[in-house]
């Protein structure tokens, strides 16, 4: 499984990203500007995250 690197995570535009974050390049995200990811998080293939306003 391939994970996104720090630069790729930053380019996605998340509200915030913690330390020790591993996100598969096959995961899908919508509304990244409304998503905060904490520390010690791993998100594997085919996970879908969708965040709206609020």
Secondary structure as UniProt FT lines:
FT   HELIX           6..12
FT   STRAND          16..17
FT   STRAND          21..24
FT   TURN            25..26
FT   STRAND          28..30
FT   HELIX           32..34
FT   STRAND          36..37
FT   STRAND          41..43
FT   TURN            45..46
FT   STRAND          48..50
//
